[in-house]
């Protein structure tokens, strides 16, 4: 990260980095590809003790931040997750914890406590399969029937649904959005594992077949969750972008080290001008990725008016150029860069998956265009063409 860190933030980042180096080195990450959960539960509980799940949660229910800007602090954790291709449901658990905490009161305080301790994992059921697979399309229905709400529909892909104890489900009630908290063992809920390129993250399709819950399960207000969902989306995108930049940084450092160590015709590979040009391009993409990810984190943390636009700019840029950078690093390593034994593919997988989660770069460019168009329409005088 390029942000200027306080001594407390730097200590927090270093503590996370040291923990990840010790607990999930590259060899362990490779072994986790055969793990049903993709991570060790004790590892996640210990990470929660370090503060990974509490940074977006209000102090009244046990949360707290390092700097007063919890999302900026969490982006430091996400960055180190990317640097180490680390496992764990960092995005969904934090998004759900923030949503439950943000509704106020003690309605979901017990669940938040389980998430903060690492005893439970939560998943956000947001994305949907085609034909509703585009960013922001919501077709799942949440109907109000007397003192109950009834959930019908399918969500996919849902990160960590197979390991989660709770599901935060975003659906449509009439013309508005509603969110409900659904325990995974509720009758009518079923999960189907999906395949993914990432070795440690697990995704599922989750089906809701007339799932009936009391209205106390509603998070927020029925039909009035649009702003809440937008906030959750911004949080998820910020975490993903910081993580992707961490992966880009490790891959770039690896490629630079390789180019200085390897020799051709008695000269280091890094001394050839053609390769210098490629490294210059990659460095430009990397520094820009750092800058836009940091700016997006600061804007979303402060809830600035341009936060939605900035975080979509970050997702579009990092989604495109992160992939370009990783592909360049693989090529610069030559044949060894294509092998499973080399670490590069761990970071390539992470960046490739992050690229498509919560909207592709193309979808976020369209989102930016829509934001700019609405802003322009609001600035026109009445009756102007």
Secondary structure, DSSP 4 states (H G I P E B T S, - for coil): --S---HHHHHHHHHHHHHHHHHS-HHHHHHGGG-SSSS-HHHHHHHHHTTTTTTTS-GGGT---SSS-HHHHHHHHHHHHHHHT--S-HHHHHHHHHHHHHT-SSTTHHHHHHHHHTS--EEEE----TTS-STT----EEEEETTEEEEEEEEEEEETTTT-SEEEEEEEETTEEEEEEEETTSTTEEEEEE--SSSS--EEEEEEEEEEEEGGGBSS-TT--HHHHHHHHHHHHHHHHHHHHHHHHHHHHHHHHHHHH-EETTEEGGGSHHHHHHHHHHHHHHHHHHHHHHHHHHHHHTT-TTHHHHHHHHHHHHHHHHHHHHHHHHHHTGGGGGSTTSTHHHHHHHHHHHHHTTS-HHHHHHHHHHHHHHHHHHHSPTT--
